[in-house]
Amino acid sequence: MTTTAPPVELWTRDLGSCLHGTLATALIRDGHDPVTVLGAPWEFRRRPGAWSSEEYFFFAEPDSLAGRLALYHPFESTWHRSDGDGVDDLREALAAGVLPIAAVDNFHLPFRPAFHDVHAAHLLVVYRITETEVYVSDAQPPAFQGAIPLADFLASWGSLNPPDDADVFFSASPSGRRWLRTRMTGPVPEPDRHWVGRVIRENVARYRQEPPADTQTGLPGLRRYLDELCALTPGTNAASEALSELYVISWNIQAQSGLHAEFLRAHSVKWRIPELAEAAAGVDAVAHGWTGVRMTGAHSRVWQRHRPAELRGHATALVRRLEAALDLLELAADAVS
């Protein structure tokens, strides 16, 4: 039995991970612009201890991953876990017009550089299944779209993804035959000036408000989180755990920042509003500001070269860029409205 779905599009961005790439592929197939849907929200959210070692981790409540990433659209996702080999579940999803997004281990994927070398949790889109092959779409470089042996897919999809010193950030997280089902559940808002202005104001308000007791959010939460990182004692287990978390959680926070800058830039060109272009540049600076924080943390974790002063410098620069971007966004909201 062969099951298929309409052709899919590879979509990725330099700062993005497999999370935004696979959701974007599903959105495009259903006729939605991923830059509008996934690029409108912009926020910082962290709950201490609430993270997992997967490339696609983004802090959200259970079964609200897509809803959090697409805060201003009725876009939903649900995690499923299949029994047995699970292929029939994917066939049924494809037959119903759904593009399943499968949680996999790069170690077993023939087209990934990590094939039979490094274990790491990853996402890809399944768009066709035959008796012997599974057709997958993976926009993360090196981009691939095509067939792989069914046996390789099943090994990847069911992998225990054991701890791997070659990738301490994304191993130790079993694939578990999990897959993500997405759908748009209601009318999509028109991205006119009124809507864009409201989106910007709400994003800024979320960044400026004080966080709840159990969660670090917005600018105040980010400041506290960065202070905690800079106060770590080098070489301790607590420092290693915290730096691992930093690298994992900040990837998709950084990706969202880059996508929000693209969202703003697109509307600045469309409406010729310079304040939007300046705000886009400010948010883009924040996105790239995350690089110094992430990579300093990663180098400290892997090579035990923890330099608190260097981390503090990058953290200070990130906060300053965020403060400047929020001011620019307020001006942009006034100009749009």
Disulfide bonds with the S-S distance in Angstrom:
none
